[in-house]
Amino acid sequence: MKKRLLPLCFALFCPHLFAAEIAPGSAYMAPLASQSLLLDIATSVKGRLISVGERGHILLSDDGEQWRQVEVPTDSSLTAVFTLDNHAWAVGHDAVILYSQDAGQSWQLQHFDAEKQKPLMDVLFFDQQHGIAVGAYGLFYRTRDGGQSWQPEMHPELLDPADVEYLEELRAEDVSLYEQELSAILPHLNRLSPADGKLYLAGEAGLLAVSEDRGQSWVPMEVDYYGSFFDIEQTPSGRLLAAGLRGHLFEYQEDAGWQEIATGTKSSLNSIVVVDEQTTLVVGNNGYLIWLNDGVQTQQTEEEKAVVNAIPYDGRLLAVTETGIKVVSKK
Protein backbone atom coordinates (compact mmCIF):
# COMPACT_ATOMS: atom_id res chain seq x y z
CA MET A 1 0.00 0.00 0.00
CA LYS A 2 1.26 3.48 -0.87
CA LYS A 3 2.50 5.75 1.92
CA ARG A 4 -0.13 8.27 2.99
CA LEU A 5 0.78 11.93 2.51
CA LEU A 6 -1.67 14.23 4.24
CA PRO A 7 -2.45 17.90 3.57
CA LEU A 8 -1.00 20.60 5.81
CA CYS A 9 -4.07 21.15 7.94
CA PHE A 10 -3.92 17.75 9.58
CA ALA A 11 -0.44 16.44 8.74
CA LEU A 12 1.45 19.30 10.37
CA PHE A 13 -0.86 20.99 12.82
CA CYS A 14 -3.79 18.79 13.79
CA PRO A 15 -2.78 15.13 14.26
CA HIS A 16 -4.63 15.01 17.60
CA LEU A 17 -7.90 15.73 15.81
CA PHE A 18 -8.06 12.19 14.45
CA ALA A 19 -9.37 11.11 17.85
CA ALA A 20 -13.07 10.30 17.65
CA GLU A 21 -15.60 12.35 19.59
CA ILE A 22 -18.81 11.01 21.11
CA ALA A 23 -20.89 13.88 19.75
CA PRO A 24 -20.30 17.25 18.15
CA GLY A 25 -19.74 20.12 20.54
CA SER A 26 -19.79 23.86 20.08
CA ALA A 27 -16.77 25.82 18.93
CA TYR A 28 -15.06 27.72 21.72
CA MET A 29 -15.51 31.48 21.31
CA ALA A 30 -11.84 32.40 21.39
CA PRO A 31 -10.77 36.07 21.72
CA LEU A 32 -7.77 35.42 19.44
CA ALA A 33 -9.52 33.21 16.89
CA SER A 34 -8.52 35.59 14.07
CA GLN A 35 -4.87 34.83 14.93
CA SER A 36 -5.28 31.04 15.04
CA LEU A 37 -4.77 28.46 12.31
CA LEU A 38 -7.27 29.22 9.54
CA LEU A 39 -7.66 26.90 6.57
CA ASP A 40 -10.00 28.45 4.01
CA ILE A 41 -11.71 31.72 3.05
CA ALA A 42 -14.53 32.66 0.68
CA THR A 43 -16.80 35.59 -0.13
CA SER A 44 -20.57 35.35 0.26
CA VAL A 45 -23.33 37.60 -0.99
CA LYS A 46 -22.67 41.37 -0.83
CA GLY A 47 -18.97 40.82 -0.22
CA ARG A 48 -19.15 39.17 3.20
CA LEU A 49 -16.00 37.19 3.97
CA ILE A 50 -16.21 33.79 5.67
CA SER A 51 -13.10 32.09 7.06
CA VAL A 52 -12.91 28.67 8.74
CA GLY A 53 -10.23 26.88 10.72
CA GLU A 54 -9.15 24.83 13.70
CA ARG A 55 -11.49 23.89 16.56
CA GLY A 56 -14.56 24.83 14.50
CA HIS A 57 -13.68 28.51 14.29
CA ILE A 58 -15.75 30.50 11.77
CA LEU A 59 -15.01 34.19 11.35
CA LEU A 60 -16.97 36.79 9.38
CA SER A 61 -15.99 40.20 8.05
CA ASP A 62 -17.80 42.80 5.96
CA ASP A 63 -14.71 44.90 5.25
CA GLY A 64 -11.71 42.55 5.43
CA GLU A 65 -10.38 44.35 8.51
CA GLN A 66 -12.75 43.74 11.41
CA TRP A 67 -13.47 40.06 12.08
CA ARG A 68 -16.03 38.50 14.39
CA GLN A 69 -16.38 34.88 15.45
CA VAL A 70 -19.80 33.24 15.23
CA GLU A 71 -21.17 30.28 17.16
CA VAL A 72 -21.26 26.92 15.39
CA PRO A 73 -22.52 23.48 16.49
CA THR A 74 -19.13 21.74 16.35
CA ASP A 75 -15.60 21.98 17.68
CA SER A 76 -14.20 19.81 14.88
CA SER A 77 -11.59 21.64 12.79
CA LEU A 78 -13.00 23.01 9.55
CA THR A 79 -10.93 22.64 6.40
CA ALA A 80 -13.00 24.27 3.63
CA VAL A 81 -15.90 26.63 3.00
CA PHE A 82 -18.02 27.13 -0.13
CA THR A 83 -20.52 29.91 -0.81
CA LEU A 84 -23.39 30.22 -3.26
CA ASP A 85 -25.45 33.43 -3.10
CA ASN A 86 -26.62 33.66 0.52
CA HIS A 87 -25.86 29.98 1.23
CA ALA A 88 -22.65 28.52 2.63
CA TRP A 89 -21.34 25.08 3.51
CA ALA A 90 -18.27 24.25 5.62
CA VAL A 91 -16.63 20.83 6.02
CA GLY A 92 -13.92 19.35 8.18
CA HIS A 93 -12.78 16.67 10.60
CA ASP A 94 -15.18 13.97 11.82
CA ALA A 95 -16.78 14.17 8.34
CA VAL A 96 -18.62 17.25 9.59
CA ILE A 97 -20.75 19.33 7.21
CA LEU A 98 -22.25 22.64 8.33
CA TYR A 99 -24.80 24.79 6.48
CA SER A 100 -25.72 28.47 6.64
CA GLN A 101 -28.60 30.14 4.82
CA ASP A 102 -27.77 33.67 5.98
CA ALA A 103 -24.25 34.26 4.62
CA GLY A 104 -22.52 32.63 7.56
CA GLN A 105 -24.27 34.36 10.45
CA SER A 106 -25.83 31.15 11.79
CA TRP A 107 -24.96 27.49 11.14
CA GLN A 108 -26.67 24.14 11.44
CA LEU A 109 -25.22 20.62 11.41
CA GLN A 110 -26.01 18.60 8.27
CA HIS A 111 -23.62 15.66 8.73
CA PHE A 112 -21.29 14.29 11.41
CA ASP A 113 -19.57 10.90 11.69
CA ALA A 114 -16.71 10.85 14.20
CA GLU A 115 -16.49 7.06 14.08
CA LYS A 116 -15.05 7.19 10.57
CA GLN A 117 -12.09 9.24 11.86
CA LYS A 118 -11.82 10.74 8.38
CA PRO A 119 -11.76 14.48 7.63
CA LEU A 120 -13.55 16.05 4.69
CA MET A 121 -11.17 18.31 2.77
CA ASP A 122 -13.36 20.17 0.27
CA VAL A 123 -16.96 20.90 -0.65
CA LEU A 124 -18.53 22.19 -3.87
CA PHE A 125 -22.11 22.94 -4.94
CA PHE A 126 -23.25 23.07 -8.56
CA ASP A 127 -26.50 24.78 -7.56
CA GLN A 128 -28.46 25.16 -4.32
CA GLN A 129 -29.56 21.51 -4.38
CA HIS A 130 -26.67 19.54 -5.85
CA GLY A 131 -23.24 19.30 -4.25
CA ILE A 132 -20.39 16.99 -3.29
CA ALA A 133 -17.87 16.80 -0.47
CA VAL A 134 -14.58 14.86 -0.54
CA GLY A 135 -11.88 13.90 1.92
CA ALA A 136 -9.34 11.45 3.28
CA TYR A 137 -9.23 7.78 2.21
CA GLY A 138 -11.57 8.41 -0.70
CA LEU A 139 -14.34 9.88 1.45
CA PHE A 140 -16.99 11.12 -0.98
CA TYR A 141 -20.54 12.36 -0.30
CA ARG A 142 -23.22 13.69 -2.64
CA THR A 143 -26.41 15.61 -1.95
CA ARG A 144 -29.36 16.27 -4.22
CA ASP A 145 -31.46 18.16 -1.69
CA GLY A 146 -29.27 21.04 -0.54
CA GLY A 147 -27.53 18.95 2.10
CA GLN A 148 -30.60 17.69 3.98
CA SER A 149 -29.19 14.24 3.22
CA TRP A 150 -25.74 13.12 2.07
CA GLN A 151 -25.16 9.81 0.29
CA PRO A 152 -21.71 8.15 0.32
CA GLU A 153 -20.03 7.13 -2.94
CA MET A 154 -16.86 5.18 -3.71
CA HIS A 155 -14.85 5.73 -6.87
CA PRO A 156 -12.44 2.86 -7.62
CA GLU A 157 -11.63 4.46 -11.00
CA LEU A 158 -9.35 6.83 -9.04
CA LEU A 159 -7.07 3.94 -8.01
CA ASP A 160 -3.91 2.72 -9.64
CA PRO A 161 -4.76 0.07 -12.31
CA ALA A 162 -2.88 -2.58 -10.31
CA ASP A 163 -5.07 -1.87 -7.28
CA VAL A 164 -8.20 -2.05 -9.44
CA GLU A 165 -7.17 -5.48 -10.73
CA TYR A 166 -6.55 -6.72 -7.20
CA LEU A 167 -9.91 -5.39 -6.01
CA GLU A 168 -11.81 -7.00 -8.89
CA GLU A 169 -10.32 -10.37 -7.95
CA LEU A 170 -11.31 -9.74 -4.35
CA ARG A 171 -14.87 -8.77 -5.28
CA ALA A 172 -15.30 -12.05 -7.16
CA GLU A 173 -14.52 -13.87 -3.90
CA ASP A 174 -16.12 -11.68 -1.22
CA VAL A 175 -18.16 -8.53 -1.90
CA SER A 176 -18.16 -7.31 1.71
CA LEU A 177 -14.39 -7.71 1.98
CA TYR A 178 -14.02 -5.90 -1.36
CA GLU A 179 -15.98 -2.91 -0.06
CA GLN A 180 -13.98 -2.85 3.18
CA GLU A 181 -10.66 -2.98 1.33
CA LEU A 182 -11.76 -0.36 -1.19
CA SER A 183 -12.63 2.13 1.54
CA ALA A 184 -9.19 1.54 3.09
CA ILE A 185 -6.99 2.03 0.02
CA LEU A 186 -8.76 4.80 -1.87
CA PRO A 187 -6.54 7.91 -2.06
CA HIS A 188 -7.04 11.12 -0.11
CA LEU A 189 -9.13 13.57 -2.13
CA ASN A 190 -7.93 17.08 -1.37
CA ARG A 191 -9.45 19.66 -3.71
CA LEU A 192 -12.29 20.11 -6.20
CA SER A 193 -12.18 22.72 -8.96
CA PRO A 194 -14.81 23.41 -11.67
CA ALA A 195 -13.86 24.90 -15.05
CA ASP A 196 -15.57 25.07 -18.47
CA GLY A 197 -18.18 22.44 -17.66
CA LYS A 198 -15.61 20.04 -16.23
CA LEU A 199 -14.71 19.17 -12.67
CA TYR A 200 -11.10 18.61 -11.64
CA LEU A 201 -9.85 16.72 -8.60
CA ALA A 202 -6.44 16.79 -6.85
CA GLY A 203 -5.36 14.12 -4.38
CA GLU A 204 -2.56 12.02 -2.99
CA ALA A 205 -0.10 9.73 -4.79
CA GLY A 206 -0.02 11.90 -7.92
CA LEU A 207 -3.79 11.88 -8.33
CA LEU A 208 -5.19 14.37 -10.82
CA ALA A 209 -8.54 13.53 -12.39
CA VAL A 210 -11.29 15.09 -14.48
CA SER A 211 -15.04 14.51 -14.63
CA GLU A 212 -17.63 15.63 -17.16
CA ASP A 213 -20.67 14.46 -15.19
CA ARG A 214 -20.35 16.36 -11.89
CA GLY A 215 -18.10 13.76 -10.31
CA GLN A 216 -20.25 10.70 -10.96
CA SER A 217 -17.32 9.21 -12.90
CA TRP A 218 -13.67 10.20 -13.15
CA VAL A 219 -10.81 9.87 -15.63
CA PRO A 220 -7.32 10.04 -14.05
CA MET A 221 -4.84 12.35 -15.78
CA GLU A 222 -1.35 10.95 -16.26
CA VAL A 223 1.42 12.90 -14.54
CA ASP A 224 5.04 11.92 -13.89
CA TYR A 225 4.87 12.60 -10.17
CA TYR A 226 3.68 10.43 -7.29
CA GLY A 227 3.55 12.88 -4.41
CA SER A 228 0.37 14.50 -3.14
CA PHE A 229 -1.40 17.31 -4.96
CA PHE A 230 -3.27 19.81 -2.79
CA ASP A 231 -4.89 21.98 -5.48
CA ILE A 232 -5.75 22.15 -9.16
CA GLU A 233 -7.06 25.28 -10.88
CA GLN A 234 -7.74 26.67 -14.34
CA THR A 235 -6.88 30.35 -14.71
CA PRO A 236 -8.95 32.85 -16.75
CA SER A 237 -6.34 32.61 -19.52
CA GLY A 238 -6.90 28.84 -19.74
CA ARG A 239 -3.78 27.64 -17.91
CA LEU A 240 -4.46 24.45 -15.94
CA LEU A 241 -2.17 24.26 -12.90
CA ALA A 242 -1.65 21.68 -10.15
CA ALA A 243 0.34 22.26 -6.95
CA GLY A 244 1.44 19.99 -4.14
CA LEU A 245 4.06 18.47 -1.94
CA ARG A 246 7.64 19.76 -1.67
CA GLY A 247 7.22 22.73 -3.97
CA HIS A 248 5.98 20.78 -6.97
CA LEU A 249 3.97 22.82 -9.47
CA PHE A 250 2.76 21.55 -12.84
CA GLU A 251 1.04 23.04 -15.88
CA TYR A 252 -0.98 21.01 -18.36
CA GLN A 253 -0.18 21.43 -22.06
CA GLU A 254 -2.35 19.82 -24.73
CA ASP A 255 0.60 18.57 -26.77
CA ALA A 256 2.92 17.56 -23.92
CA GLY A 257 0.76 16.73 -20.89
CA TRP A 258 1.78 17.85 -17.42
CA GLN A 259 5.04 19.80 -17.34
CA GLU A 260 6.76 20.88 -14.13
CA ILE A 261 7.39 24.55 -13.33
CA ALA A 262 10.49 25.33 -11.27
CA THR A 263 9.41 27.15 -8.10
CA GLY A 264 12.71 27.46 -6.23
CA THR A 265 11.29 25.95 -3.04
CA LYS A 266 10.90 22.54 -1.43
CA SER A 267 8.06 23.72 0.79
CA SER A 268 4.66 22.22 0.07
CA LEU A 269 2.26 24.36 -1.96
CA ASN A 270 -1.26 24.50 -0.56
CA SER A 271 -3.48 26.54 -2.90
CA ILE A 272 -3.62 28.21 -6.32
CA VAL A 273 -5.20 31.67 -6.23
CA VAL A 274 -6.39 33.55 -9.32
CA VAL A 275 -5.51 37.19 -8.59
CA ASP A 276 -6.66 38.72 -11.89
CA GLU A 277 -6.70 37.99 -15.63
CA GLN A 278 -2.91 38.07 -15.83
CA THR A 279 -1.66 37.01 -12.40
CA THR A 280 -1.89 33.77 -10.42
CA LEU A 281 -0.51 33.23 -6.92
CA VAL A 282 0.47 29.86 -5.46
CA VAL A 283 0.74 29.88 -1.65
CA GLY A 284 2.62 27.43 0.52
CA ASN A 285 4.28 26.43 3.75
CA ASN A 286 7.02 28.53 5.36
CA GLY A 287 5.41 31.65 3.92
CA TYR A 288 6.23 30.89 0.29
CA LEU A 289 4.40 32.87 -2.39
CA ILE A 290 4.87 31.88 -6.04
CA TRP A 291 3.71 34.60 -8.46
CA LEU A 292 2.91 33.54 -12.03
CA ASN A 293 2.32 35.94 -14.92
CA ASP A 294 4.89 36.29 -17.70
CA GLY A 295 7.38 34.38 -15.56
CA VAL A 296 7.84 32.94 -12.07
CA GLN A 297 8.70 35.03 -9.02
CA THR A 298 9.21 33.34 -5.64
CA GLN A 299 9.19 35.19 -2.33
CA GLN A 300 8.59 34.56 1.37
CA THR A 301 6.49 36.44 3.87
CA GLU A 302 8.33 38.10 6.73
CA GLU A 303 6.79 35.73 9.27
CA GLU A 304 7.66 32.65 7.16
CA LYS A 305 4.51 30.94 8.43
CA ALA A 306 2.36 28.62 6.33
CA VAL A 307 -0.08 30.35 3.98
CA VAL A 308 -2.99 27.99 3.33
CA ASN A 309 -5.22 29.94 0.94
CA ALA A 310 -6.00 33.50 -0.16
CA ILE A 311 -8.66 35.55 -1.91
CA PRO A 312 -8.67 38.90 -3.76
CA TYR A 313 -10.83 41.37 -1.89
CA ASP A 314 -11.28 45.12 -2.34
CA GLY A 315 -7.88 45.58 -3.99
CA ARG A 316 -6.03 43.42 -1.48
CA LEU A 317 -5.08 39.77 -1.14
CA LEU A 318 -6.38 38.35 2.13
CA ALA A 319 -4.69 35.13 3.18
CA VAL A 320 -5.55 32.51 5.78
CA THR A 321 -2.40 31.33 7.49
CA GLU A 322 -0.90 29.42 10.36
CA THR A 323 -1.26 32.58 12.46
CA GLY A 324 -4.59 33.95 11.27
CA ILE A 325 -5.68 36.37 8.57
CA LYS A 326 -2.97 38.37 6.80
CA VAL A 327 -2.65 40.70 3.83
CA VAL A 328 -0.08 39.47 1.31
CA SER A 329 1.43 41.43 -1.56
CA LYS A 330 4.01 41.10 -4.27
CA LYS A 331 7.43 42.60 -3.48
Stockholm file with secondary structure:
# STOCKHOLM 1.0

chainA/1-331         MKKRLLPLCFALFCPHLFAAEIAPGSAYMAPLASQSLLLDIATSVKGRLISVGERGHILLSDDGEQWRQVEVPTDSSLTAVFTLDNHAWAVGHDAVILYSQDAGQSWQLQHFDAEKQKPLMDVLFFDQQHGIAVGAYGLFYRTRDGGQSWQPEMHPELLDPADVEYLEELRAEDVSLYEQELSAILPHLNRLSPADGKLYLAGEAGLLAVSEDRGQSWVPMEVDYYGSFFDIEQTPSGRLLAAGLRGHLFEYQEDAGWQEIATGTKSSLNSIVVVDEQTTLVVGNNGYLIWLNDGVQTQQTEEEKAVVNAIPYDGRLLAVTETGIKVVSKK
#=GR chainA/1-331 SS CCCCCCCHHHHTSCGGGGSCCSSCCCCCCCTTGGGSCEEEEEECGGGCEEEEEGGGCEEEESSSSCCEECCCSCCSCEEEEEEETTEEEEEEGGGEEEEESSTTSSCEEEECCGGGCCCEEEEEESSSSCEEEEEGGGCEEEESSTTSSCEECCCGGGSCHHHHHHHHHHHHHCHHHHHHHHHHHSCCEEEEEEETTEEEEEESTTCEEEESSTTSSCEECCCSCCSCEEEEEECTTSCEEEEEGGGCEEEEETTTEEEEECCSCCSCEEEEEECSSSCEEEEEGGGEEEEESSSEEEEECSSCCCEEEEEEETTEEEEEETTEEEEECCC
#=GC SS_cons         CCCCCCCHHHHTSCGGGGSCCSSCCCCCCCTTGGGSCEEEEEECGGGCEEEEEGGGCEEEESSSSCCEECCCSCCSCEEEEEEETTEEEEEEGGGEEEEESSTTSSCEEEECCGGGCCCEEEEEESSSSCEEEEEGGGCEEEESSTTSSCEECCCGGGSCHHHHHHHHHHHHHCHHHHHHHHHHHSCCEEEEEEETTEEEEEESTTCEEEESSTTSSCEECCCSCCSCEEEEEECTTSCEEEEEGGGCEEEEETTTEEEEECCSCCSCEEEEEECSSSCEEEEEGGGEEEEESSSEEEEECSSCCCEEEEEEETTEEEEEETTEEEEECCC
//
